Amino acid sequence: MGSRIAHCLIPKIDKLEEGLRQLCKLCAADELVLFGQSRLLEISHVEAKPHKDPHRFEKISNIITQFKLSLLATNYQLQEMMFKNSKFRAYLLEFTKSAYLMVIMSNTDVEEAVIKINVDAFRPYYEKIVSGSL
């Protein structure tokens, strides 16, 4: 549902998704997911490897929202988070003031610093798309 809304609200969503595909390749990621920061609704995503669960973004959103709510009492703000197990790693990064980016990868050889450098390099492109100047 979130992705359908984003297609109506974000100008040039096709350019955004093409940029996400390129970033996905650069990071050697299986998948990238862009979430809105306030409600953690999916804005857009790209996959290098297909996934079987069509409701995974809703599940991820609910888990992270609950975690963010637990932080309210502590005055901490969620900036980034990493999940990992023997099969994958997932990084949730504060991407802009209005969006989080989740990088999901099964290739555990890629260093976290490389992911952050690539995400930082993509940020100005994203901001131009959202502002409509690209």
N, C-alpha and C positions, 0 to 999 in steps of 0.2 A: 504494500500500500504506500509506504513512504516514498519508494522509488517513483511511483506513478505521480505523486504530488510534486516531487522534485523536477520531473520532466516538464511540468507546467510552470513552475516557479523560477527555475534557474535558466537564464538565457544561455543558449549554446551548450546544452547538456551533452551533446555529442562530442564537443571539444573536450569537455571535462572527462568524459569516459575514455576518450582516446589518450589523454594525458595519464589517466589512472592505469590504462593498459601498459603504457611505456614505463611508468613507475613500477608496476608489478614485475615487468621483465628485469628492470635494473636491480631490483631488490631480490630477484630470484624467488619471489613469493608465489604461493599457491593462489592467494586471493587478497584483494584489498577491499575494505568496506569503509565508506564515508558516512559518518553518523552526525546528525545535528546534535549540538552540545546540550541544549536544554532538556529535550525529551528523549534523546538518543534514538531517534527514528532514523532508519536507513535513508540516506539521500541517494546514494549510488553505490554500485560495487562492480568489480570485474573479477573474473576467475581465470586462472591459468590451468587449473585442474577442476573438473566438475565435482560438485558435492551433492550428496543424496538427500540432505535434509532441507526442504524449502522453507522451513520455519526457523532456521538457525538464527537469523538476525533478530527476530522477535525475542527468542530465548536469551541471546547475548544482551540485548537491550534491557530486558527485565533484570538480569543478574547485575549488570553494571549500575542500573538505576537504583537497585536496592543498596548496593555498596556506596554509591554517592549519597544516598539518604542517611546511611549510617555515619558518614563523615560530617554531616551537618552539625552534630553536637560537639565536634572537635574543632570546628573552624578551619579544617583543612579543605583544600580544593584538589580535585582529581586532575593531575597533569599528565601522568602516564602510568601504565600498568603493564606487566608482562605475565603471561600465563605460559607454562610449559609442562610437557610431560615427555615420555620417551618417543612419541610420534610427531609432535609438532610444537611450535612456539607461536604465540600470538602477542603482538605488541599493540596496545591502545595508546595512541599519542595525542596530546592536545595539539590539534593542527592549526586552528585559528580560534578567535574568540567565540566563533559560532559552530565549530565543527571538531570532531575527533576523527582520526584515521586509524583503522585497525589493519595491521599487516599480519597475515597468517601464512606460515611457511612450514613445510616439512623438512626443508634443507637446513639442518642445524649447523652447517659449516659457515654460514653467512654471519658476520659479526654484527652485533647490535649497532655499533657506531656507523657502519656502512649504511644500514637502514635509515638511521637518523640523518645522515648527510644527504642521502637521496630525497628523503621526505622534506628536509629543509630547502633543498634546491627546487622542489616542485611547488612549494608554497606560493611564491610570487605568481606563477602561471595560474594557479587556482584562483588567487585573489583577482587577477585580471579577468578571468572568465566570469566570476560571480559579480564583479562590478560592471560587466558589460563592455569593458574597454578592449577586449580581445575578439 
